[in-house]
């Protein structure tokens, strides 16, 4: 048995790598077909949580540590090259001017072009960045040679920051891990940078790999709500830079992906989920998450959530959601939000205060709760409204061919005794931080057709 030190000076006992691999592989095979259950049994949830832990342990054993010591920065995709706040912060986190970045465009369909743009953006903000050509999309060098190339590995080892581009996340994991789950020498080098206190950042696909379970290939949120996520298809093993307890998703608010994050979290035993929106970054350093960039991120806490296993379809009660905007922070250990200075000096919204005067007074309803940024508008409106709860729906407006055309989902968002909001207009718009909104999701049967036109009483009149 081996022991490894952490940044805090504590020690973790690790299984030998070969034994860890064997245990992980056997458990993964035992649960491969059970993972698509919509309302999973508690034993399955615990088993999947154990698999996540062993996956993190497996990668950690190769680098002599299983605890993250560096800084993980999942970026929600569509990162603009003029987003100076995010690019400059990436350089600052990696050591400031002269920080060395290894850029992996492994996920991209056009790796040379993508890498050149990222290298230029980092260089404009003071970094020394270089493309590490490790991808099956390039004819040379051969990808299996590249992941073992001492010269390329030496460049990674000399870096203080790693950046993964967007594209197809499975290209990253399939390239940097072996079929048995062991890390390649290149991945070991990346982990070595991270465990020395370096930065591992990634946008879109590069953010998806940050948790130990990742969304692999699913475009339709409603399909995941209806049928769950199958291992090796919709989900697979990620690289785990945020640790085994936090699930990460991207393009999150723009594409309504909280609808797929919740079932995946429930299936795999996650209690905390972090969904990062486009052109936005979440800096994860230990237990602290800081949101910077254009928009915000959603935190989903399932610690006290329950599910009715008598229902075959996905359902959930008591999920706790918090929306973090630009400059806000969240502590993963204490489950508390610290709003930005601008919001703390702005307006505090306490709907349980008898003197609270809400800005919104009209009752709201959201017929497409999975729509573009709808959940942010919903939570912002709810915390500053006289309404105590609000309902939204997710359903298919067409007959579809999935075998469940009538199946929809009701999302009921409600205030609790600890719900709070913070508002500021200091950034030039209307910016909210919203904490502790509770969510219940239940399956519902939709009517077909959803609506009918009024008929004219005039003879021969039609549209």
N, C-alpha and C positions, 0 to 999 in steps of 0.2 A: 504493500500500500504506500502511496506517495502523499506527501503533504505539500501544500503550496501557500505562500503568504499572499495576503491581499493588501490593498493600499491602506486599510485601516489597521493593519498589524494582526488581524485574526488569521486563523488557518482553517483550511478545508481539506479533509481527507478524500483523495481521489482513488477510484478503482483503476487498476492497470488498463491501458487503452484497449488491449485485446478483449478483456473481460467486459469492459463497458460496451464495446461494439457488439459483442455477442448478446448481452442482455437487451440492449436497445433493439437490435434486429429481431429478436424473438418476440418482444412485446409489440413491436410495430406490425409484424405479420399477424399476430393474434388478434389485433384490433382493426386491421385494414378494412374489413367489410362491415364492421359495426359502426363506423364513424359517420355514416350517412343517416343515422336515425334522427328524426326531427325533434323528438322529446326524449333525450337520452336518459338512461338509467343512471342514478348517482354513482354506481360502481364503475360505469363506463367513463364518466366524467373524471373520477379519481384516477382511473387507469391512464386516460389520455394526458392528465396533468403529470403523471409519473413519467410518461414517455417524453414530454417536453423537457422535464428536468434532466432525464438521461441524455437527451439530445444535446442540451447545453453542456452537460458534463463531458460528453464525448468530445466535443470541440475543445472544451477547456482543457481536457487531459492532454491534448496534443500541444498545447501552449503552456502547460504547467500551471494553469489557473482556471477555475470555473466561475469566477466572479468578475464582472465587468469593472475595469478601472478607468477606461477612457471615456470619451464623449461621443455619444451617438446622435446623429442629426438626420432624422427622417424628414424629407422635404416632399410635400404633397403633389409634386409634378407640375408641369407647365411653368418651371422656374424661369422668369424673364432675365435676360442678360443685363438689363438695366436695374435690377433689384439690388441696388448697392448695399442696402442694409444686410441682406442675407450673405452676399458674396464677401463683403468686408468682414462680417462676423466669422465666417468660416476660416478666413485667413488669421484673424485675431485669436481664435480658439486653438489653432495649430501652432501658435508661437509668434504671430505678428509678421511684419515685413521680413521676407526671406524664408518664410515657412515653406517646407517642401511637400508638395502634394503629388501622390501617385493617382492618376486618373484611369479608371477602368470603364471603357465603353462596351463592356462585354454584352450588355443587354440590347444594344442598339443594332438596328438593321443596317446602318451606315456608320460603323464604328470610327473610321478615320475622320470623317466630317464632324461627327458628334464630339469626339475627343478634342479636336482642334478648337471648337467653340468653347468648351469647358476650360481647356488650358488657357485660352486667351482671356476669359473672364476672371479666372483666378490670378493670372499675371497682372491684369489691370489693377488689381487690389493688393499687389505687393508680394504675391506668392511665386515660388519657383515650381512650376507644375510640369509634369511629363506624362505622356500617354504610355500606359503599360499594355502592349498589344496582346491581350489574352482573350481570344474569342474565336469561335468556330466560323464566324463570318469573314475572317481574313484567311487567304490562302497561305500566307506566310507571316509569322511563323506558325507551324502546326500547333494547334491548341494544346495537345497532350505533351508536346515538347516544351511549350511556353510555360506551363504551370510547374515545370521542373527546372526551368532555365536558371542557373546560378546568377547570371548577370542581371536578369530581370528581377529575381528575388532580392538581390543586393540593393537594387534601386528602391524597392518597396521598404526594405529594412532601414534605409537611410531617410525615409519620409517621416513626417510628423502628422500627415493627414492623408486620408484615402477618400476618393470621391467616386461613387458608382453612378453612371448615367441611367436615364430611363430607357424603356424598350420592353423586352419580354423578360420578366424576372427569373423564369425557369432557366434561361441561358446562363445567368450568374450562378445559380446553385448547381446546375448540372455540370458547369465547367469547373467550379472550384471545389467540388466534393467528388469523391469516388463512389462507384455504385453501392459499396457497402456502408456508405455514410461517413467514412473517414475523410478528413480534410487533406487536400493536396498540399505540397510544400508551399505553394503560392498563398493558399488560405492561411496556413500556419504563420507566414510572414505578416499577413494583414492583421491577424490576431495579435501578433507580437507588437506591432505598432500601437494597436488599441490598448493592450495591457500595460504599455509603458506610459499611458496617459495621452495617447494621440487621439485624433478625430477620425471617426468613420462616418461619412456623410453620404447620402444617396437621394436622388430624386425619382419619383414615380416608382419604376421597378426597383430602383436602388433603395427606396424606402420600404418596399414590400418585404425585402429580405431581412429586415431588421429584427423581426421576432422569430421565435423558434418554429412557429407554425405560420406559413404565409399563404395568402391568396395566390394561387398559381395561374389559373386561367378561367375567369368567369366574368362576363360582361353584363349579365342581366341580374339585377339585384332581386327582383321578384322571384326568379327561378330558385335562388338559394333559399328564400323564405319558404317556398313551397316544398322543395325537395331536399334541402340540406346541402352539404358540401362533401363530395367524395374525395378520399385520400388518393393522390396521384392524378386527379382530374382538376377539381376546383381548388383544392388545397394540397400543399405538400410541405416538406421540411424547409424552414428558412435557416438563416445563419445565426440569429440570436444575439445580435450586438446590444439589444436593450434588455437582455436577460430573459429567463423563462417565464416570468410572471406577467409580462405586458404584451398585448397583441397590438399590432400596428397595421393600419390601412391608409391608403392615399387617394388623391383626387376625391376627397371624402365628402365635403359639403356640396360641391359642384354636381356630383353624380349621385347624391342620396345614398351613399354606401353604408350608412348606419344600419340600413335594412339588411345588409349581408353580414356586417360585423357581429351583430347580436347573436344570430344562430351559430356562427362559427365559434364565437367565444363560449357559448353554452355547450356545444358539442365537445369542445376540447378542454373544458375546465378552467378557462381564463376568468379571472375576476375583474381585471382592468383592461380596457381597450383605449387606444389613442388613434383617433382619425384626424389626419392632417389635410387641410385643404390646399388647393393649387396656389403656387407662387408664395407659399408659406412654409416656414421651417419650425420644427419643434426640437429644441436643444435638450437632450436627455443626459443629465450628469448626476449619476447616483440616483437618489430618490426625487430629484428636482426636474421638472419640465418647464421650460420657458418657451413661449410662442413669439416668433418674430416674423416680419414680412407683411404680405398684402392683406391676408384675411385672418383665419383663426383655426382652432382645432377643437374637437369634441372629445371629452373624456366620458367613457361608459364604465360604471362601477356596478358589478353584479354580485357584490359581496352578500347582500341581503335579498337578492332576487330569488323568486321561486318559479316553478313551472308545474303545470297540471299534467301528470303523466297519463291521466285518463284520456286526454286528447292526443290523437295521433299527429295532428298538425302542430307546427311551431306555435308556442305561446310562452308568455313571460309576464311576470308581475313584480313590480317593485325595483326595476332597474333605475339607477340614479345617474342622471346626465348633468354634465357641466360643460358650458361653452366658454372657451378661453379665446380672447381676442388679442390683438397686437399688444405685446408687452406684459401680458398676464403670466402668472406662474402657478404651478400645481405641484403639491407634494404627494408622491405616490404612496408614501408610508402613512401619513396622517390623513390623507384624502381631503386636504384643504386647499383652497384657492387663495392666492394673493394677487389682487388686481394690480394693474399698472398704476404708477403715481398719478397719471392723468385721471384715471377713474376714481382713485381714492380721494382725490381733491375735487371730483365732480359730484355726481348725485348718487347716493346710496338708495337702493330700492328694497324696502323690507315690506312685503305684502302682508305680513302678520302684525305689523305695527298699526295700532288703532288710528294713528294720525296719517297713515299712508294715503296719498292722493294719486291714483294712477293716471297716466297720460292717456291711455286708450280706454275707451268705454264701450265700443261695439263688440259684440260677441263674434268670434272668429271660428271658421271651420276650414279644413284643408283637404280638399278632395284628391290631391296628389301629393301626399306627404313625402314621397321619395323624389320629388322634383328638385330642380336646380336651386340649391341653397335654401330650400323651404324650411328645413329644420331650424336654421338660424333665425329666420324671420319669425317662426312660430314661437321659439323660446324667448326671443326678445320681446315679442308682443305679449306673451303670457305673463312674464314677470312684471310688466308695466301696465297690466290690465286688471279690471275689476273681476274678470273671470277667474275662477279657481282651477278650472281644468278646460282643456280644449282637445278636440278629436280630429284625427286625420285618417285617411284611407289609402291603402295601397292595393291596386287591383289591375287586371288587364282589361282594357276597353274593347279588345277584339276577342273572338272566340278562341284563338290560339290552337296549338296542336300538342299541348303538354299533358292532356288528359285531365286537367283540373281547371277548366275555364271559369268555373263559378267561384273558385277559391280566392278570397281576398283577405286582407288583414286590417283590423282596426287598431290604431295607435292612439292611446289615451294618455296625454301629458297632463300632469297635475302638480300643483304646488304642495309642498310639505311644510312642516313647522320650521325647517332649517333652510328653506329656499330664500335666496338673496340675489340681487342684481346690482350692477354698477353701470353708470352711464356717463359718457363724456362726448363732447363735440370738439375736443381739442385737436383732433386729427383732421378736422374739416368735414366730417360726416357724423352719423349717429352710430356710435360704437357702444356695444353692451358687453359686459361679462355677466354670465348667468350661472348660478351654482345651485345644484341640488334640486333639479326638476325630476319628478318621478314619472316613469313610463310603464304602462301596461300594454301588452300586445296580445290580441286574441284573434283566432281565425273567424272569418264571417263568410256567409254565402251571399254572393252578389246576384242581383236580378239581371236577367237578360230578356229584352234589351234594357240597358240602364235607364233610358228615358224614352218617352213617346211624344210626338208632335201633337199639338192641339189640332183638331179637325175643324175646318171652316163649315159653317152651316149653309153657305151659298152653293147652289148647284153648279157643278163643274169646276169649282175653284180648287186649284192645287198648286203646289210649288214646282 
